[in-house]
Amino acid sequence: MRSPLEEAALLLDSMRTMVLAVELADGGAHSAPLYFVRGEGFALYWLSSPASLHSLEISRTGKVAAAVFRPSRKWADLRGVQIRGEATAVRKNRAVIEKYKAKFRLGGELDPVIARSRLYRLAPRWMRLIDNRRGFGWNMEWEFPALQQK
C-alpha cells in the first residue's frame, strides 16, 4: 500500500481541475475552477489572465486555498486534497508550460492564449488528504515550511 503522501501526489497528478479560493478585499470569498499541473513537491501551477478576479486578489494578498477531488457518487469513495498556501505570478517556465500542454493535450493553436496568460504557482503551507476508502472521515494533514528567499 502506498503512503498517504504518495496517494496525495498521485491524486493531484490524476486530476485536471482544482477549485481555487481567494478572499476579496471586502471580506467576501471567490472561487474559480482552474486546470493545473503539479510541479516540484506539492506546488501547483496554472495559467490565468492577470485581469481575472482571482489573479487580482492573488496580487493583492497572495493567500489562497484550493481543493482537488475525485468525482464520486458514494460517500465511501470520496477522496480529495485540500491546500492552503501562498500564490504568486511566476516567470514562465518551459518545462511547466510543456507539462501543462501535454496534460491537457493543447496543441499550438492555444499558444497565443498562453502567451497572454500568466503562470501562477501555489506554494502549499498546509495540506490535508481525505480518503473515505480508509474509513469515513479519514484524513491526514501536513505542514510545509515557507521557502527562504535568497
C-alpha positions in Angstrom: 0.0 0.0 0.0 1.2 3.5 -0.8 1.9 6.1 1.8 -0.7 8.8 2.3 1.8 11.4 0.9 2.3 9.3 -2.2 -1.5 8.9 -2.5 -1.9 12.7 -2.4 0.7 13.2 -5.1 -1.0 10.6 -7.4 -4.4 12.1 -6.8 -3.1 15.6 -7.8 -1.4 14.2 -10.8 -4.5 12.3 -12.0 -7.0 15.2 -11.6 -7.3 18.1 -14.0 -9.2 20.8 -12.2 -8.7 22.5 -8.8 -11.1 24.9 -7.2 -9.1 27.9 -6.1 -10.5 30.2 -3.4 -9.4 33.8 -2.6 -10.5 36.3 0.0 -11.9 39.5 -1.5 -10.9 43.0 -0.3 -14.4 43.4 1.1 -14.1 40.3 3.2 -16.1 38.1 0.8 -14.9 35.0 -0.9 -14.4 34.0 -4.5 -13.6 30.6 -6.1 -12.7 29.6 -9.6 -12.2 26.2 -11.2 -8.8 26.1 -12.9 -6.8 23.5 -14.8 -3.5 22.8 -13.1 -0.3 20.7 -13.0 1.7 19.6 -10.1 5.3 20.8 -10.1 8.0 20.2 -7.6 6.8 18.7 -4.4 3.2 19.8 -4.0 3.4 23.1 -5.8 0.5 23.6 -8.2 0.8 25.7 -11.4 -1.9 27.2 -13.6 -2.3 29.7 -16.4 -4.7 32.6 -16.0 -5.4 36.1 -17.2 -3.9 38.7 -14.9 -7.2 40.6 -15.1 -9.3 37.7 -13.7 -10.7 38.3 -10.2 -8.7 35.5 -8.6 -5.5 36.8 -10.2 -6.1 40.4 -9.0 -6.7 39.1 -5.4 -3.5 36.9 -5.6 -1.6 40.1 -6.5 -3.2 41.8 -3.5 -2.7 39.2 -0.8 -1.2 36.0 -2.2 -3.3 34.0 0.2 -5.3 31.1 -1.3 -6.9 27.8 -0.6 -7.6 25.0 -3.1 -9.5 21.8 -3.3 -8.9 18.9 -5.7 -11.1 15.9 -5.5 -12.1 12.8 -7.5 -15.7 12.9 -8.5 -17.7 10.2 -6.7 -21.3 9.2 -6.3 -20.9 7.4 -2.9 -19.6 8.9 0.3 -17.3 5.8 0.7 -15.5 6.8 -2.5 -14.8 10.4 -1.6 -11.1 11.3 -2.0 -9.5 14.7 -2.2 -6.8 17.1 -1.2 -7.3 20.5 0.5 -4.5 23.0 0.4 -3.8 26.4 1.9 -0.8 28.4 0.9 0.6 31.3 -0.9 0.2 32.0 -4.6 2.1 34.3 -6.9 2.7 35.0 -10.6 6.0 33.4 -11.6 8.2 33.6 -14.6 7.0 31.3 -17.3 9.0 28.0 -17.2 9.2 26.0 -20.4 9.1 22.6 -18.5 5.9 23.6 -16.6 4.3 25.0 -19.8 5.1 21.8 -21.7 3.8 19.6 -18.9 0.6 21.8 -18.9 0.2 21.5 -22.6 0.8 17.7 -22.6 -1.7 17.1 -19.7 -4.5 19.0 -21.4 -3.5 18.0 -25.0 -3.1 21.5 -26.1 -1.6 21.9 -29.5 0.0 25.1 -30.8 -3.4 26.6 -31.5 -3.6 27.9 -27.9 0.0 29.3 -27.9 -1.3 32.9 -28.4 -3.6 32.5 -25.3 -0.8 31.0 -23.3 1.4 33.9 -24.3 -1.2 36.4 -23.0 -1.6 34.4 -19.8 0.5 34.5 -16.6 1.8 31.4 -14.9 0.9 31.2 -11.3 2.3 29.0 -8.5 0.6 27.8 -5.3 3.2 27.0 -2.7 1.4 24.9 0.0 1.9 25.7 3.6 -0.8 23.1 4.8 -2.4 20.1 3.1 -5.0 17.6 4.0 -5.7 14.3 2.3 -9.2 13.0 2.7 -9.8 9.3 1.8 -13.1 7.8 2.8 -12.0 4.4 1.4 -9.9 4.2 4.6 -12.9 4.9 6.7 -15.5 7.7 7.0 -13.8 11.0 7.7 -10.2 9.5 7.4 -7.7 12.3 6.8 -4.0 13.2 7.3 -2.5 16.6 7.4 0.9 18.0 6.6 2.5 21.4 7.1 5.2 22.8 4.8 7.7 25.5 5.8 7.8 28.7 3.8 10.7 28.8 1.3 13.6 31.0 2.3 14.1 34.0 0.0 17.6 34.3 -1.4 
